[in-house]
Amino acid sequence: MLKGNRRFGVEIKRVDAPVMTSSLCIALKDLSLEHLVVLYPGATRYSLDKHVTVMPRSTLGQGDAEAALTGTRRDRPKPGTRRG
């Protein structure tokens, strides 16, 4: 995926706890990805590397897509409050 001149990748895994693999490293390097998101059937979001974030499939479509791809997280405002 491209946003401007930034490259992001998405990989879908069926395993319960994805780990850093040589194929993820190769994808990051060969495709010159800024960040890679791994979607899996689990429930916990975690980082495998500075450039790789594992996210539950269930979060797909929730929240800010850019935050998901860049590995950043924006806290959602509590109901009834305003940002900024």
N, C-alpha and C positions, 0 to 999 in steps of 0.2 A: 504494500500500500504506500502511496506517496502523498505527502502533504507539503506542498511547495517543493523544496529540494530535499526534504527529510524522508527517509525510508523506514517503514515499520513492517514487522512481520507478525503473522498469527499462525500458530500451530495447534491442532486439536489432538489430544491424547486420550486414550481410553483407560490408562492406568490410574490407580488410586492415589499415587504420590509421585508425580513426575520429578525426575532428577536431571541434572545437567548432563547432556550426552554429547558425544562427538558430533552428531548430526546437527544439534543446535548451534554448536560452536562454528561448524562449517557454514551453516546458513547465515549466521551473523557476519562472518568474514566475507564469504563469497558474494553475498547480496548487499554488502555494505549497509546493514541494517543499523539504525540508531537504537531501536528497542524491539524486542520480541515478546509477544504475549503467548503463553501456553494455556489453552482452555482445557479443563479436565472435569470429570464428574464429581469431584470432591466438594467440600464446603469451605475450605480455608484459602485465603489469598496469601501468597508469600513470594519472596524473591529467591531466585536461584543464583543470580548474578546481578551486577550493576545494570546490565542491559537485558535481563530476562525476568519477567514476572509471571508467576503461575496464578491463574484466576479460575474460580468455579464457572462452569458453563452457565449456571443459573444467573450469573451477573450480566450475561450478554443482553444488551438492550436496556440495562439499567444505568442511569447516571451519565457521566460525561465520557464519550468515546475517546476523546483525545487523552484524557487522564489515564484511561485504561491502556492505551497504546504507549504512552510515554512513561508509564510506571509511576506516575505521580498520583496522589490521592487528594481529592478535595472533600473536605468534610461538608456534609449536607447541613443546611441551616435547620434548626429546630422549627417545627410548625409554628407559625405566628411571628417568626422573627425575620428580619431583613438583613441582607448582606450589604457590606460596605458603607 
